[in-house]
Amino acid sequence: MRAARSLLAVPANRLKMVEKALASDADAVFLDLEDAVAPDDKPSARKEVIGALRDLDWRGRPTLYRANALDTPYFYRDLIEVAEEAGDSLDAVMVPKVNRPEDLHVVATLLAQLELAAGLEPGRIRVEAQIESAEGLTNVDAIARATDRLEALHFGPGDFAASLRLPQTSIGVMDEWDEAYSGHRFHYAMQRIVVAARAAGVRVLDGPVADYGDEEGLRRSCLVARSLGFDGKWAIHPAQIGTVNEVFSPTEGEVEWAEKVLAAYEAANAAGSGSVSVEGQMVDAASIRMAQNTLDLAGAPEADQASS
């Protein structure tokens, strides 16, 4: 299954918004119990998550919700209530503000106990982790390997900026402070998260652009994330989905080039030649892997045939 390009966040306690999100073109959706729900509403919102997991049509998407952070008084009930009542309909839980591998060890241990108590297959409920702090980034390699349940890493640019005390006028886009720095201030953090994810064999997604009316800023943010190797990006409004899906999909030119590279490689192999050239460019093993990545991302039939 192709990695999600767009991940739409939706408040867990807004049923109409949840239904609209599930009817959208987003590749994936998650129900948010953290930032999108006021403290007094969090207990009742858990019941909304349970109902949405059990009763709504996710249209083939993995079912996912975001709990509150481990250092809050809400996390353990977020996990226990939802997993006990809807564990058989739950694919994964997203854990925000993961700072140490021990954080995920706690989550994995609790999930193992819940699965045993509910008679679920061990390891059924997966985990996704947000890297949102200086401590989390420092430990990201260990976090990425903390548990076999881990499915994905997510970059949280807003909380990360706060952790580093960076001035920022709008979450997720370059602003005047990037111009003062003469570069993109999150490149190091973003690339490090991607490297940790790839080394551990898990997916990796970039966080949101807060201003959902800034289409140009969103597109630029998507281009930066894709250029650094991210699989996709969050959306906080359905209006952002189209841009995210477009940028994280290969262009026709990219697909055409990849097909040419693989065809030339196969022809060279059939002829017993170790040298491959495409339109005047030498093609090596790295080129083949990049071409295959492009076709995998596009979901092209050639990709399935070449990998079979």
C-alpha positions in Angstrom: 0.0 0.0 0.0 1.4 3.4 -1.0 2.5 5.6 1.9 0.1 8.4 2.7 0.8 11.7 1.0 -1.8 13.7 2.9 -2.7 13.1 6.6 -5.8 15.1 7.6 -6.1 16.1 11.2 -9.7 16.5 12.6 -11.0 17.3 16.1 -12.2 14.0 17.7 -15.2 15.6 19.2 -16.6 17.2 16.1 -18.7 14.4 14.4 -19.6 16.4 11.3 -16.0 17.4 10.7 -14.9 13.8 11.2 -17.5 12.6 8.7 -16.4 15.3 6.2 -12.7 14.3 6.7 -13.5 10.6 6.0 -15.4 11.6 2.9 -12.4 13.7 1.6 -9.6 12.9 -0.7 -7.1 12.7 2.1 -4.9 9.5 1.9 -5.1 9.2 5.7 -7.1 10.8 8.6 -6.5 11.0 12.3 -8.8 11.9 15.1 -7.2 14.4 17.5 -7.6 14.2 21.2 -4.7 16.6 21.9 -4.5 20.2 20.7 -7.9 20.2 19.0 -9.9 19.3 22.2 -10.2 21.6 25.2 -9.2 20.0 28.6 -12.7 19.8 29.9 -13.9 18.0 26.8 -11.2 15.4 26.6 -13.0 12.6 28.6 -16.1 12.8 26.5 -14.1 13.1 23.3 -12.6 9.6 24.0 -16.1 8.3 23.6 -16.4 10.1 20.2 -13.1 8.4 19.1 -14.5 5.0 20.1 -17.7 5.6 18.2 -15.9 6.8 15.1 -13.5 3.8 15.1 -16.3 1.3 15.4 -19.2 2.9 13.4 -17.9 5.2 10.7 -16.6 4.2 7.2 -12.9 4.9 7.0 -13.0 3.9 3.3 -10.1 1.5 3.5 -7.8 3.9 5.4 -6.0 2.7 8.6 -7.8 3.9 11.7 -5.7 6.3 13.7 -6.1 8.8 16.6 -3.8 11.0 18.5 -3.6 10.7 22.2 -2.4 13.4 24.6 1.3 13.5 25.6 2.6 11.1 28.2 3.4 14.0 30.6 -0.3 15.0 30.8 -3.0 13.6 33.1 -4.9 12.4 30.0 -2.7 10.0 28.3 -3.3 6.8 30.2 -7.1 7.1 29.9 -6.8 8.1 26.2 -5.0 4.8 25.6 -6.8 2.5 27.9 -10.4 3.6 27.2 -10.0 3.6 23.4 -8.1 0.4 23.2 -10.4 -1.5 25.6 -13.6 -0.4 23.8 -12.4 -0.3 20.2 -9.1 -2.1 20.0 -10.5 -4.5 17.4 -11.2 -1.5 15.2 -8.0 0.4 15.9 -4.9 0.3 13.7 -2.7 2.8 15.3 -2.3 5.5 18.0 -0.2 8.6 17.5 1.9 9.7 20.4 2.8 13.4 20.5 5.9 14.9 22.1 8.0 11.7 22.2 11.3 12.7 23.8 13.0 9.3 24.6 12.8 5.7 23.4 11.5 4.9 26.9 8.3 6.8 26.1 7.5 4.4 23.3 8.5 1.5 25.5 5.8 2.5 28.0 3.2 2.8 25.2 4.1 -0.6 23.7 4.0 -2.3 27.1 0.6 -0.9 27.9 -0.7 -1.9 24.4 0.6 -5.4 24.9 -1.3 -5.7 28.2 -4.5 -4.3 26.6 -4.3 -6.7 23.7 -3.9 -9.7 26.0 -6.8 -8.6 28.1 -9.0 -8.0 25.1 -8.0 -11.2 23.3 -6.5 -9.3 20.4 -3.6 -10.4 18.2 -0.3 -9.3 19.9 1.2 -6.3 18.1 -2.1 -5.5 16.3 -2.2 -1.9 17.5 0.6 0.1 15.9 2.3 3.3 17.1 3.2 6.6 15.3 5.5 9.1 17.1 5.8 12.9 16.8 9.3 14.5 17.2 8.6 18.0 18.6 11.4 19.0 20.9 15.1 19.4 21.2 15.3 16.3 23.4 13.2 14.3 20.9 15.5 15.2 18.0 18.6 14.4 20.1 17.1 10.9 20.7 15.4 10.4 17.3 17.6 7.5 16.2 16.8 5.5 19.3 13.1 6.5 19.2 12.9 5.2 15.6 14.1 1.8 16.8 12.3 1.7 20.2 9.6 -0.7 19.3 8.5 -3.0 16.5 5.1 -1.4 16.7 6.4 1.9 15.3 4.9 2.7 11.9 5.9 6.4 11.3 7.7 9.4 12.6 6.1 12.9 12.3 7.8 16.3 12.6 6.0 18.8 14.7 7.3 22.2 13.6 5.3 24.4 16.0 6.2 22.7 19.3 9.8 22.2 18.0 10.1 25.9 17.4 8.9 26.5 20.9 11.3 24.0 22.4 14.2 25.8 20.7 12.8 29.2 21.6 12.8 30.1 17.9 10.8 33.2 16.9 8.1 32.2 14.5 5.2 34.1 13.0 3.3 31.2 11.3 3.7 27.5 11.8 5.0 25.4 8.9 6.1 28.2 6.5 9.2 30.2 6.0 8.9 33.8 7.4 11.1 36.9 7.9 13.2 35.0 10.4 14.2 32.5 7.7 15.3 35.4 5.6 17.3 36.8 8.5 19.0 33.4 8.8 19.6 33.1 5.0 18.3 29.6 4.9 15.6 27.2 6.1 15.9 26.9 9.9 14.3 23.5 10.1 16.4 21.7 7.4 18.7 20.1 10.0 15.9 18.8 12.1 13.8 17.6 9.2 16.7 15.8 7.5 17.7 14.1 10.7 14.2 12.8 11.3 14.1 11.5 7.7 17.4 9.7 8.1 16.3 8.1 11.4 13.0 6.9 9.8 14.7 5.5 6.7 17.3 3.7 8.8 14.6 2.1 10.9 12.4 1.3 7.9 9.4 3.5 9.0 7.4 6.1 7.2 8.0 9.8 7.8 5.6 12.8 7.5 6.0 16.5 7.8 3.8 18.6 10.1 1.2 21.2 9.1 1.0 24.7 7.7 -1.2 26.5 10.2 -2.5 29.2 7.7 -4.8 27.1 5.6 -5.5 30.1 3.3 -1.8 30.4 2.3 -1.7 28.1 -0.7 1.6 29.4 -1.9 3.2 28.9 1.5 1.8 25.4 1.7 3.1 24.5 -1.7 6.6 25.7 -0.8 6.5 23.9 2.5 5.5 20.7 0.7 8.3 21.1 -1.9 10.8 21.5 0.9 9.6 18.4 2.7 9.5 16.2 -0.4 12.9 17.4 -1.5 14.2 16.2 1.9 12.6 12.7 1.5 9.4 13.0 3.5 6.6 10.6 2.4 3.9 13.2 2.9 2.5 16.0 5.0 -0.3 16.9 7.4 -3.3 18.9 6.4 -5.4 20.7 8.9 -8.1 21.7 6.5 -9.6 19.8 3.5 -8.6 22.7 1.3 -5.0 21.8 1.7 -5.4 18.2 0.6 -5.2 18.7 -3.1 -1.9 20.6 -3.0 -0.3 18.1 -0.6 -1.4 15.2 -2.8 -0.1 16.9 -5.9 3.3 17.8 -4.6 3.9 14.4 -3.0 3.0 12.6 -6.3 5.7 12.2 -9.0 5.1 14.4 -12.1 4.5 12.9 -15.5 8.1 13.8 -16.4 9.5 12.0 -13.4 7.5 8.9 -14.1 8.5 8.9 -17.8 12.2 9.2 -16.9 11.9 6.4 -14.3 10.3 4.1 -16.9 13.1 4.9 -19.4 15.8 4.1 -16.8 14.3 0.8 -15.9 13.7 -0.1 -19.5 17.3 0.7 -20.4 18.5 -1.3 -17.4 16.5 -4.4 -18.5 17.6 -4.1 -22.1 21.3 -3.9 -21.0 20.9 -6.9 -18.8 19.3 -8.9 -21.6 22.2 -7.9 -23.9 24.8 -8.9 -21.2 26.0 -5.3 -21.0 27.1 -3.7 -17.7 26.9 -0.2 -19.0 23.6 1.6 -19.2 23.0 5.0 -20.7 19.8 7.0 -21.0 19.7 10.1 -23.2 23.4 10.7 -22.7 23.5 10.1 -19.0 25.2 7.1 -17.4 22.8 5.1 -15.2 24.1 3.1 -12.2 22.6 1.1 -9.5 21.6 4.2 -7.5 19.8 5.5 -10.5 17.8 2.2 -10.7 16.8 2.5 -7.1 15.7 6.1 -7.5 13.7 5.2 -10.6 12.0 2.3 -8.7 11.2 4.6 -5.8 9.5 7.0 -8.2 7.4 4.3 -9.8 6.5 2.9 -6.3 5.4 6.3 -5.3 3.3 6.7 -8.4 1.8 3.3 -8.0 2.7 2.5 -11.5 2.2 -1.1 -12.8 5.9 -1.1 -13.9 6.9 -0.8 -10.3 4.9 -3.9 -9.3 6.4 -5.9 -12.2 10.0 -4.8 -11.5 9.7 -5.7 -7.8 8.1 -9.1 -8.4 
